[in-house]
Amino acid sequence: MNPQHFAATACLAVTTTLNSLCAAEPAPTEPVTLSNVVDPGANEATEPIADEFSMNRAVHFLDSASLNWQKERQCFTCHTNYSYLYARPLVSADDESHETVRSFAEELVATRWPEKGPRWDAEVVATAAALAFNDAHTTGQLDPLTRTALDRMWTLQREDGGWSWLDCDWPPMESDDDYGVTLAALAVAVAPDDYAKTEQARRGLAGIQKYLAGNPPPTLHHQAMLLWAGSYLPELFSEEDRNQCVRQLSALQHADGGWSLSSLGDWQREDGTPQNVDQSDGYGTGFVLYILRRAGVEPDDERILRGIAWLKQNQRESGRWFTRSLKTDSEHFITHAGTAFAVMALIDCAPQVAHDE
């Protein structure tokens, strides 16, 4: 499959249906910068649903959440500014907020790592993956700093083919080594300029396949991550496995058209309360829709149409899509990543929403 955007012509069959769902955009808000960024506020399940869908508000939320995280915490996390580097260029990369976050990631590679070293091995893999995806959807060429990050990633690969990942019990991203392997696979798979064919990458991919042979993805979420990587490098995910994964993901779609993140794994909450497996959320819906498109499900498929309708009908007033934390109700930062995936799904399934006024 082509690693660039799916062609707009692939979505023409659903233009009429999607236009009927898409309300007029509000006037563009002031661009978000480090100097004027305002905390978009806590992610709360009680935030009202917006009267109208707005891509502008969604992008404004992502800009605000990512830049505020960068300004206040001076670090990268999978659920916020790394996810941002995946989603933002699908709407527009020619923006100061995007350039600021991208430059912050490049600074890790060019300055922090040579001077102080990475904080964790996971930082190298996550940075390489985000920059590689960002390159693929901006210039289409592998930036030298991205290549440096990718090459460094292999120096940290263990003998068993995996990486020592963050286990902070914050699923699905920071709770097991298996997520790190799927993310590394995606990094090398999506990288432009045939990076996957380089000697380093081929050796590294052999290690990844060795790891996966002994440690299959433990959750449907991680299987879907590997399907995502396999949409660029078919050797990573067989057609049989792809079809089975698509069937499993499709079976979890709710009557309202959405999906729940918590249904994609068997994660346990810190306080022992049950997960909301029957309640659709932004991450579950956006992530599954994006993966289904990567797997070749057509944009006029009923599963896609119902999922897109859910996203357009369940955006919050701030522009975000709420997702309950899989760990604790004290923080719901997974909402940031969920909003990023919602935007990615909307753009890949209905690219005209990026330009609606």
N, C-alpha and C positions, 0 to 999 in steps of 0.2 A: 504494500500500500504506500501511496505517496506520503512522505512525512510532512509535507506542507499542508496548508488548509485544504479541506475538501472543497472542490470547485463549487462555486455558487450555483452552477447549473444543476448540480445534484439535488438542490433543494427547491428548484422551481415548482415541483409538483405540489409542494405544501405552502407556497407563498400566500395563496388566498386564505387558507385556513389560519395561518399564523398572523396575517394582517388583521384578521377579525379579532384576534386576541390582544393585539398590541395597541395600547393607548398612546396618545400623543405624549412626547417627552416634555418635561418642564424646561424652562430656560436653563442653559448651561450654567453651572455654578462656577465660582472663582477657582482657578487651578490651585491645587494643593501643593504646597512647598514645605520644606523644613522650617521656614521662618513663620509660616502662618498656620501650620497644621494644628488641628484641634482634635483632642481625643474623641473618637466617635461614640464613646460611651460603652458601658458593659453590654455584653450579649445576653439578652433576657428573653425567656420564652413568652413573657407577658407583653413584649413590644407589639403594638397594633400592626395589622396587615395594612399595606399601602392601598390607597384607593385605586391607584393605577400602576401598572408596571412601568419602570423607568430604568433603562440601561445607564443613563447618566448618573442616577443615584447609586446604582450598583458600583460603577467605576469610582465615583467619589468616595464611597465607603472603603473600597479596596485601597485607594490612594491614601486615605486618612489613616486607616488601621496600620498599613505598612510603614508609612513615614513616621507615625507617632511611635510605633514600636522601635524603629531605628533611632529616633531622637531620644526616647526615654530610657531604652534598655541597651542600646549599642550592641546588638547581637542579631543573629539570624535564627529563625526557628522554622521548622517544616510547616507548621500550621499558619504562619503569617507571611513573612516577606519572601521565603522561598516559594511558597504557593503563588504569591503575587507575581514573581518573575515568569511563571508559567502562563498566568491568565492575562496580564496587562497587555502584552504585545498582540494578543489575538484581537483586541479592540483597536489599540493604537500604541505604537512604541515611541512616536514622536511627541514626547511629553516630558516636562521637567521632572515630574514625580517618578516616572519610570526610569529616566536617566539617573536620578539620584540613587534609587535603590540598586540599579544595575552597577553603578560606580562603587557603591558600598560593598557589593559582592566581589567586584574586581579588586578592591583594596585588600580584601582578605588574602587573595592569591598573590598579589604583587608585593604587599608590604608586611602584613601581619604574619603570614606563615614563614617567610624567610627570616624575620626578626625574632618572633616569639614562638612560632609553631602553631598548628591548629589546636583548638581547645579539646577537640575530640576527633577520632577518626571519622565519625559520622559527619562532622562538619565538612570534611573534604569530599565525601561522596555526595552529600546533599548539594554542596556548592557546584560541583562538576555537573550534576544532573540539571540543576536550575539554569546554569549558564549555557549548557548544550541545548536545552529546549529553547531557551531564549534566543540563541544564535539561529536555530533552525527556523524560527518564526519572525526574525527581524532581517538580518543581512543574508541569511541562507549560507553563510560561510563560517567556518570554525575560527573563532577569535583566538589569537595566540595565548591569552590568559586562560581561556577555556581548555585549550590543549594542555597547558601546564597543570591545571586542576585534574584533568582526566588522567594524565600520566602519573601524577602524584597518587591518585586513587589506587593504582595498581601496586604501588610500593607498600600499601597498607593491607593488601589482601592476604588473608591467612592461608596456611597450607591446605586447609579444607575447602578453600575457594570463597569463604565468607569474610565478613568484616566484624570487628568488635563494635557493636552498636550501642546506642544509649538505651538503657533499660530503666526508664523513669516511671514505668507503669502508666504511661499516657498513650494508650492506643488511639488510632492504629499505627501511628508513626514512630513513637518512641517507647517501644515496649518489647521488641524482640529483634534478633539478628536477621530474621527472615525478611523483614521490611527493607533492611539495608541492602540485601542481595538483589531484591527486585528493583530497588532504586538504582543500584549500580548497573544492572542490566539495561534499564531504561536510558541511563546516561550515555552509555556507549552506543546503544541502538539508535538514538535520536540524533546523535552528533553529526553535523554536516561534514562534507568533504571526505566521505568514505573513511571516517576515522575507524570504524569497526573493522576495516581491512588491514589496519596497521599491525605490525608484529606484536606490539605490546597489548593491543586490544584483543587480538586473537588468542594470545596466551591467557589473558584475563578472562575472556569469555569461556574458555575451556575450564578454567577454575570455577566459574559461576555454574556451568552445567554440571560439573562434578558435585558441587554443593547441593544443587537442586535434585540430583539423582538420589542423594542420601537424605535430603531434607525437603520433601515437597512442600509447597506453600501451605501453611497450617490453617489458613482462613480463606474464605471466598474473596475477601478484599485483596489479599496478597496474590491469589490466583488471577484476579482481574488486573492487578498491576503487571503481572508477568505477561498477560494477554496484550496489554498496552505496549510493552516492549516488543513482544512478538509481532505486533502489527508492522514494525519496522524491520525486524530480523526474524523471519519465519522459523529459523532453526531453534529459537528459544521456546516456541509454543506450537505444538502440532495442530493440524486442522481438527483432529478429533477432540483434543483438549479444548480448543477454541469453541467448538460447537457445544460441548458439554458445559463450559463456563457460561456461554450465552444463554443456554437453557436454564441454568441455575439462577442466573441474575434475573432473567425474565419472570421466573416463577415467583420471585419475591416482590414483584410490583403490586402495590396496594390498589384497592378499588378506586381511590381518589387519583390514581395516576403516578404517585410518587413512590419513593423507596426510603427505607430507614437505614442509616449507617450501621446501627447496632445489629441488624439482621445479617450483616456480612461477616460476622465472626461470633465467637463465644466468649467475649470479654466480660469480666466481672467488675462491677462497680465497687469503689472503695468502701461505701457504707452498706453494701449488701442489698441495696434496693434493686428491683428489676430494671433491665434495660427497656427502652420504649420501642420494642421491635415492631409494633403495629402502627407507629406514628411516623408519617413521612417527614423528612427533613431535607435541608439544603444540600448537605454533603452526600447523603445517600442517593438523592435524585440526580444531582449534577454529575457525580462521579460515575454512576451506572450509565446514564445517558451518554456521557463522553466515551466510555469504554465500549458501549454497544455500537457507536458510530465507528470507532477504531476497528471494531470487529467486522464492519461491513454492513451493519443493519441500516437499511435505507431511511432517509429522513421522512418519508411518507408512511413508514411503518406505524401501525396503531400504537405500539409501545412507545415510540419516540414522540408521536403527537400528544399522547396523554401525559407523558412526562414533561414535555415543554409547557403544556397547558398548566400543569401543577406549578411549575416554577413561576410562570407569569401571574398566577393567582395567589401566590403565597410569599411574595417579597414583602419585607417589613418596611416601615416608613423611612428608616434610615438608609435603605438600599440593600441591606444584608438579607441573607436567608439564614434563619436560626437553625442550629444543630446542637442538641444537648450533648454535653461532654460524656464520653464513655466511662469516665473515672469518677468525677465529683461535680456536684452542683455549685461549688464555690467559683468555678471558672468554666467558661464555655468557649475557649479560644478556637476550638475546632470549627466554630462558626466562620472564622476568617477563611480557612481552607474550603469550607463548604460553599462560601460565596464565590471563591475563585473557581471552583468546579462548576457552579451554576452558570457563571459567565462563560466558561469554556464550552459547556454543553450548548448554551443558547447560540453562541457564535458558530459552532460547528454544525448545528442542526438548522439554524436559521440565520445565516450571516447578515441578512439585511437589518437585523435588530441593532447592529452597531452603528447604523447610519440613520435610524429613524429619528425624526424630529417631533 
